[in-house]
Amino acid sequence: MGVIEALGRFFGKDNSTLSKNVAKERLRLVLINDRVDISDSMMHSLRNDIIEVICKYMEIDEKALEVTLSKEDDGVALVANIPIIKVKRQNA
């Protein structure tokens, strides 16, 4: 059982409600991408660039990294969820 399912059951939500919310969130992200007119290839390139820069300073979980666009009041925000495994130590 996944973490989301376990949390859903813990808080009394059934899987159909959880699946509905996930689908709704995915649709919202697709609509935001369409409004901003960012192609999938540009989002992929942006994700790769973020990984490249962050990896200079930290070890991260690249598979769990999420880069999305989020509608904010009158604009759009870039949201990056980057799980950090450890900070790299630099020699002074």
C-alpha contacts under 8 A as a table, 3 or more apart, distances in Angstrom:
res1	aa1	res2	aa2	distance
1	M	5	E	6.38
1	M	6	A	6.60
2	G	5	E	5.26
2	G	6	A	6.20
3	V	6	A	5.06
3	V	7	L	6.10
4	I	7	L	5.14
4	I	8	G	6.00
5	E	8	G	4.95
5	E	9	R	6.15
5	E	15	N	6.97
5	E	18	L	7.73
6	A	9	R	5.18
6	A	10	F	6.03
7	L	10	F	4.91
7	L	11	F	6.14
8	G	11	F	5.29
8	G	12	G	6.09
8	G	13	K	4.78
8	G	14	D	6.54
8	G	15	N	7.35
8	G	18	L	6.93
9	R	12	G	4.90
9	R	13	K	5.37
9	R	14	D	6.29
10	F	13	K	7.55
13	K	17	T	6.44
13	K	18	L	6.87
14	D	17	T	5.64
14	D	18	L	6.50
15	N	18	L	4.91
15	N	19	S	5.92
16	S	19	S	5.11
16	S	20	K	6.02
17	T	20	K	5.03
17	T	21	N	6.22
18	L	21	N	5.15
18	L	22	V	6.27
19	S	22	V	5.08
19	S	23	A	6.13
20	K	23	A	5.18
20	K	24	K	6.08
21	N	24	K	4.98
21	N	25	E	6.14
22	V	25	E	5.14
22	V	26	R	6.23
23	A	26	R	5.11
23	A	27	L	6.19
24	K	27	L	5.16
24	K	28	R	6.21
25	E	28	R	5.01
25	E	29	L	6.30
26	R	29	L	5.13
26	R	30	V	6.27
27	L	30	V	5.06
27	L	31	L	6.21
28	R	31	L	5.17
28	R	32	I	6.23
29	L	32	I	5.08
29	L	33	N	6.16
29	L	68	T	7.30
29	L	69	L	6.71
29	L	70	S	7.15
30	V	33	N	5.14
30	V	34	D	6.22
31	L	34	D	5.05
31	L	35	R	6.23
32	I	35	R	5.09
32	I	36	V	6.21
32	I	69	L	6.68
32	I	70	S	6.93
32	I	71	K	6.73
32	I	76	V	7.87
33	N	36	V	5.22
33	N	37	D	5.84
33	N	38	I	5.67
33	N	39	S	7.53
33	N	69	L	6.90
34	D	37	D	4.88
34	D	38	I	6.79
36	V	76	V	7.78
38	I	42	M	6.22
38	I	43	M	6.77
39	S	42	M	5.18
39	S	43	M	6.37
40	D	43	M	5.09
40	D	44	H	6.09
41	S	44	H	4.96
41	S	45	S	6.12
42	M	45	S	5.01
42	M	46	L	6.04
43	M	46	L	5.00
43	M	47	R	6.11
43	M	67	V	7.98
44	H	47	R	5.11
44	H	48	N	6.25
45	S	48	N	5.08
45	S	49	D	6.14
46	L	49	D	5.11
46	L	50	I	6.21
47	R	50	I	5.18
47	R	51	I	6.24
47	R	67	V	6.38
48	N	51	I	5.06
48	N	52	E	6.16
49	D	52	E	5.05
49	D	53	V	6.30
50	I	53	V	5.33
50	I	54	I	6.07
51	I	54	I	5.29
51	I	55	C	5.88
51	I	62	E	7.19
52	E	55	C	5.37
52	E	56	K	6.84
53	V	56	K	5.58
53	V	57	Y	7.59
54	I	57	Y	5.61
54	I	58	M	5.93
54	I	59	E	7.90
54	I	60	I	7.85
55	C	58	M	5.02
55	C	59	E	5.74
55	C	60	I	6.84
56	K	88	K	7.93
57	Y	87	V	6.31
57	Y	88	K	5.44
57	Y	89	R	7.87
58	M	84	I	6.76
58	M	85	I	7.42
58	M	86	K	5.84
58	M	87	V	4.33
58	M	88	K	5.07
59	E	84	I	6.12
59	E	85	I	5.36
59	E	86	K	5.24
59	E	87	V	6.17
59	E	88	K	6.77
60	I	82	I	6.89
60	I	83	P	5.69
60	I	84	I	4.42
60	I	85	I	5.08
60	I	86	K	7.08
61	D	64	A	5.57
61	D	65	L	6.39
61	D	82	I	7.29
61	D	83	P	5.52
61	D	84	I	6.42
61	D	85	I	6.55
62	E	65	L	5.12
62	E	82	I	7.78
62	E	83	P	7.83
64	A	82	I	7.32
64	A	83	P	6.73
65	L	80	A	7.36
65	L	81	N	5.72
65	L	82	I	4.82
65	L	83	P	6.32
66	E	79	V	7.97
66	E	80	A	5.65
66	E	81	N	5.05
66	E	82	I	6.61
67	V	78	L	7.18
67	V	79	V	5.74
67	V	80	A	4.44
67	V	81	N	6.46
68	T	78	L	5.96
68	T	79	V	5.23
68	T	80	A	6.45
69	L	76	V	6.47
69	L	77	A	5.58
69	L	78	L	4.66
69	L	79	V	5.82
70	S	76	V	5.54
70	S	77	A	5.07
70	S	78	L	6.33
70	S	79	V	6.66
71	K	74	D	7.67
71	K	75	G	6.09
71	K	76	V	4.53
71	K	77	A	6.25
72	E	75	G	5.11
72	E	76	V	5.26
72	E	77	A	6.27
73	D	76	V	7.94
84	I	87	V	7.47
